[in-house]
Amino acid sequence: MFRTAALVGLVLLLAMAGLVGWLGYLGYQDHRTSASRALFVQVARQGAVDLTTIDWNRADADVERILSAATGTFHDDFAQRSQPFVDVIKQTKSTTTGTVTAAGLESSSETEAQVMVAVSVQTTSAAVPQQGPRAWRMRIGVQKVGDDVKVSNVEFVP
């Protein structure tokens, strides 16, 4: 009788230990997923600020900052188009400052995500010293590249 009760107690103890371990693992996975999603949104927010904050006095450095945070075809396309972009910014003595007003995760997997970002952009130039802010919406793709997360695509959404 004592042996049977001890065996039943041991089986229940092992079942409880297994259940607690499984629940702990699920909690860890949930935490990891939440942290990954938050990182995706943060990288997209920073990418939007980088893309919309360009000063004609340091345009080359601003473009390098954008390229260092980019990957894939977005990186390649932006690199190809960057010099004419810099030339126009310097010629017009244009300065833009972007501020993220909202951002939200649209979809994600373990290695990539789509993030919607709303940005308010203030622009000044030699020809028009003060313009009203413009509201832009962007769908920004982000992707894990090794230990980093980088901007992989940008679409402007009407």
C-alpha positions in Angstrom: 0.0 0.0 0.0 2.8 2.4 0.9 4.7 1.5 -2.2 1.7 2.1 -4.4 1.1 5.5 -2.8 4.8 6.4 -3.2 4.7 5.4 -6.8 1.5 7.4 -7.5 3.1 10.4 -5.7 6.3 10.1 -7.8 4.3 9.9 -11.1 2.3 13.0 -10.1 5.5 14.8 -9.1 7.1 14.0 -12.5 3.9 15.0 -14.3 3.8 18.3 -12.5 7.5 18.9 -13.1 7.0 18.2 -16.8 4.0 20.6 -16.9 5.9 23.4 -15.1 8.8 22.9 -17.5 6.6 23.0 -20.5 4.8 26.2 -19.3 8.2 27.8 -18.5 9.4 27.0 -22.1 6.2 28.5 -23.5 6.7 31.6 -21.4 10.3 31.9 -22.6 9.2 31.5 -26.3 6.5 34.2 -25.8 9.1 36.6 -24.2 11.5 35.9 -27.1 8.8 36.5 -29.7 7.7 39.8 -28.0 11.3 41.0 -27.8 11.9 40.1 -31.5 8.7 42.0 -32.6 9.7 45.0 -30.5 13.1 45.0 -32.2 11.6 44.8 -35.6 9.4 47.8 -34.9 12.3 49.8 -33.4 14.5 49.2 -36.4 11.6 50.2 -38.8 11.1 53.4 -36.7 14.8 54.3 -36.9 14.8 53.5 -40.6 12.0 55.9 -41.2 13.7 58.6 -39.2 17.0 58.0 -41.1 15.2 58.1 -44.5 13.4 61.4 -43.7 16.1 63.2 -41.8 18.7 64.5 -44.2 20.7 67.7 -44.0 22.4 69.2 -47.1 25.5 70.0 -45.0 26.1 66.3 -44.2 24.1 64.6 -46.9 26.9 62.1 -47.7 27.1 60.9 -44.1 23.3 60.7 -43.9 23.2 58.5 -47.0 26.0 56.3 -45.5 23.9 56.0 -42.3 20.9 54.8 -44.3 23.0 52.3 -46.3 24.6 50.9 -43.2 21.2 50.0 -41.8 19.9 48.6 -45.1 20.1 45.2 -46.8 19.2 43.3 -50.0 17.7 45.0 -53.0 16.7 48.1 -51.0 20.4 48.6 -50.2 21.5 48.1 -53.7 18.8 50.3 -55.3 19.4 53.1 -52.7 23.2 52.9 -53.3 22.7 53.3 -57.1 20.4 56.3 -56.7 22.1 58.0 -53.8 24.6 60.2 -55.7 21.9 62.0 -57.7 19.8 62.3 -54.5 22.8 63.9 -52.7 23.5 66.2 -55.6 19.9 67.5 -55.6 19.9 68.0 -51.8 23.1 69.9 -51.9 22.0 72.0 -54.9 18.7 73.0 -53.2 20.3 73.3 -49.7 17.4 71.2 -48.4 17.0 69.9 -44.9 14.3 67.5 -43.8 13.6 66.3 -40.3 11.3 63.3 -39.8 9.5 62.4 -36.6 7.7 59.1 -36.2 4.1 59.7 -35.0 3.0 56.1 -35.0 4.3 52.6 -35.8 2.8 49.2 -35.7 3.7 45.6 -36.7 1.7 44.3 -39.7 3.2 40.9 -39.9 6.2 39.0 -38.7 8.1 35.7 -38.8 11.2 34.7 -37.0 13.5 36.4 -39.5 11.5 39.3 -41.0 8.6 41.7 -40.5 6.4 44.3 -42.2 5.9 47.5 -40.1 3.6 50.4 -40.9 5.2 53.7 -39.9 3.6 57.2 -39.9 6.1 60.1 -40.1 5.7 63.8 -39.9 8.4 65.5 -42.1 9.4 69.1 -41.8 11.3 70.5 -44.8 13.3 73.6 -45.4 15.4 74.7 -48.4 17.1 77.8 -49.7 14.2 78.6 -52.0 11.4 78.0 -49.3 12.8 78.5 -45.8 9.8 77.2 -43.9 7.2 74.7 -45.1 4.4 73.1 -43.2 5.0 69.5 -42.1 3.9 66.7 -44.4 2.5 63.4 -43.2 3.9 60.3 -44.8 3.1 56.6 -44.3 5.6 53.9 -45.0 5.5 50.1 -45.0 9.0 49.1 -44.0 10.3 45.6 -44.4 12.9 44.6 -41.9 15.0 41.4 -41.9 17.5 39.7 -39.6 21.0 39.6 -41.1 23.2 37.6 -38.8 22.9 39.3 -35.4 21.5 42.5 -36.8 18.1 43.6 -38.1 18.2 45.8 -41.2 15.7 47.6 -43.5 15.0 45.4 -46.5 12.2 47.3 -48.2 10.4 50.6 -48.1 7.1 51.4 -49.7 5.3 54.7 -49.4 1.6 54.2 -48.7 -1.0 56.7 -49.9 
